Amino acid sequence: MSTETHDRHVADSHDHAHDDEEAHGSRKGYVIGFLLSVVLTAIPFWMVMTKPLDGQATALIIMAFAVAQILVHMIYFLHMNRRAEGGWSMMALLFTIVVVVISLSGSLWVMYHMNANMMPAQDMSQMG
């Protein structure tokens, strides 16, 4: 290997190492993420245990906290942003979100319609 090729290879490896460093988090970032995760877990837990609101409102608030916690984990622990991996990680995330939303909404739709269209148990006993 010539010295010119070696120098270019070393320079390229330093450039790649520098690009990788910005994707890693700092201790401060991990602590912030951890504290946010604890708070986003403790508040819904408190709401379930003390029942300050009715069931539906509590469920909606817990789901909102769950979405916020997903975002905290993605930003502070998975280091996902638009710059990571040239935007491909964000595209993969969006695809995953679309698939999950379709799966969950389809499952809920099927379960709702099965429940609404099934005959009650008392009517089935009178049929025999």
N, C-alpha and C positions, 0 to 999 in steps of 0.2 A: 504494500500500500504506500503510495507516495505521500510525502508530507503535506502536499496541497489537499489531497483527498482526505487525509487524516484530520487536518485542521477544519475542513468543511464539515466533516462528520461530527467533530467535537462541537463546533458552533451550532449545528443543527440540534444536537442532543441538548445543549444548553437552552436553546429556544424552546424546545418541547418541555423541558423541565420547568421553565418559567411559566409557560401556559398552564401547566398542571397545578402550579402553586395557587393560582387564583381561584381554582375550583374547591380547594380545601378550606375548611372553616377554621376559625380561631377559637381559643378557649372562651372568649367573651361570647361569641356566637352560640357555642354549645350551651353555655350557662343560660343565656337568654332563651334559647329553644327549650331547655329543660324546665325553666321556671314557667314559661308560657304553657307547656304541656301539663304541668302540675295544676296550674290554675284552671286550665280548660278541662281538666278531669274532675277537680274538686267541686267546682260550681254545679255541674250536672248531678254529681253524686249527692250534694247537699239538697238539690231540688227534689230528687227522688226520695230522699230520706225524710224531709220535712214537709213535703207536698204543699208549698205555698200557693200553687196555681192548680187549676183543673188538669186532668189527664192529657187532653189534646194540646193545650198550650205548653205543658211541660215537655211533651214529646217533640213538638216543633222546636222548642228552644234547645233541647238536647241534640237534635239533628243539626241545628245551626252551629252549636259548639263542636260537633263532630267534624263538620266541614272546615271550621277554623283550625281544628287540631291537625287535620290532614294537610292543610296549607302550611302550618308551622313545621310539621315534619318534613315536608318537601323542601322548604326553603332552608331551614336550619340544619337538618341532618342529612338529607339527600343532596343538598346543594343544587337543586334544579332551578335553572333560570333560562332565559332566552339565549344566553351566550354559551351555555354548556353543550359540548359536542356539536357545535354548529347549528343548534336549534333542533336536532333530531330527537333529543330526549323530550323536548316539549311536544313535538309531533306525536311521539309514542304515548305521552301522557294524554294528549287530547283524544287519540284513538281509543285508549283504554277507558277514558271517561265516557265516550260515546257508547262503547260496547256495554259497559256496566249500566248506564242509564237505560239503554234499550232492554237489557236483560231484566233489570229490576222493575221497570214500568210494565213490561210484558207479563212478568210473573204476577205482579199485583193486579193487573187487568184480568188475567185468567182466573186468579183466586177470587176476585170480587164477583165475576160473572158466574163462576161455579157456585158460589155461596148464594147468590141471588136467584139462580135458576134451579137449584135443587129442591126436591120436594121435602116438606117437613117430615120428620120421623113419625109423627102421629098419623098423618094421612097414609103412610105406607102400611101401618099396622091394620088399618081399616080395609085395605084393598084385599087382604087374604081371607 
